[in-house]
Every structure is written in structure tokens, then in C-alpha cells.
């Protein structure tokens, strides 16, 4: 295994003679070269010491026998000079683990990452931002500009066509994407209105009602201040 290139090199005896075959770390066939008969494959370690290499799925299963949790990903790596798989596990104890499994199926070791409160908050914020971006992409991908204009006319989207909410699926995406909204008061009110129309107000976060009241109060206060300013101008003869 060549870790820098994530590639396996396998020596094979074929009817046409010995060859060297190349496969990616995920098993995709990349090509092959013919070996010279003289001093060829007979001198290769693979011929002398054959080894059965486990798969990504098998490495995952082995890792979960030692660390309880959910697998987030499997990659290839080097552990103390040995070719290995590294299985990233979200442990049931709340810790993140990297479990190293040899290509022959032996457990080589594992480590875990302890995050302090600030780091956990940062990770949570990044994950929340990622979910918001994914939801926003879903909303943008599902509808053409013409359909957005149509929904804006129906009141299913904001006047500029953003946050189209036709059904409960769109509603969930809009709630998830809300964190990226610039005019949060306007977007929140739109989402809550569509949730009520879809009989799905139970999906609205509990604190949104309070925020909506705050938005209404701020809007009323701004309107009052504008009226006062206008009255002052009138009184001044402008």
C-alpha cells in the first residue's frame, strides 16, 4: 500500500505471465504493468508472504467492536509505520475516537479527542451553520425563478422569491436555514405564517413566539419614533 497516493500494488501470476496491478484505496482498478520473467514476481514479498486485506466495511465493524458509537467515516492511514484504516467514531460517551485497524484486521490502537466547552460550542456552531447551508441549498435548488415569483405572488415566498414554502418539507428547510437570514424578523414572521397555513405550527421553535413579540415591539417603537420625528419637522415649519 502506498499511503501518499492512496493506492495498492498487487503482484499477480496470470496465464500471460506475472503482472503488477494497481488499485485505489477504495478498490477502483487503475491499471497494470507486466513484470519481467527473470527475477520478477518470484522476488516479490507478496508472493512469499501473501496477505488478505480487509475491506473498509470490515474495518468499520472491527472498530465498533472496541468503541461503541456511530461511524462518521473510514480512511486509510499509517499507524506506527503500519498500513492501516482509521475509523472515525462518534462515541456513545460523547467523545470522538480515531480507531486504527490494520489491513489484516488487527486492532492497532485508538485515540480520542476531549474538547473543552469553548471548542464544543465552536463545533456545534459549525455543524449548525453547515445544516443551515444545506437547507438553504435545498430551497434554492428545488424552484426556478419563475416558480419563486409565482410563490411570492401567492404569499408562499417573500417578495423577492426567497424562502419559498410550498409544503412541510420546505417549511423544515426554511426553519433550518433561518440562521442565515439577514432580516430575521421578516423571515421569522413569514415562516410562522406559512407554518400556520400548513397546520404545522408545532414545528416552529418554542422561542420564536417570544422573538416575534420582540420584533413587533421594535417595529412599533421605530414607527413611533418616525412619527415623532415627522411631527418635530412639521412643528419646525419644514
Helices and strands as residue ranges (DSSP letters): E 7-14, E 17-24, E 29-34, G 41-43, H 45-48, H 56-66, E 69-79, E 82-91, E 96-102, E 107-113, H 117-142, H 145-154, H 168-177, G 178-180, H 184-197, G 201-203, H 208-235
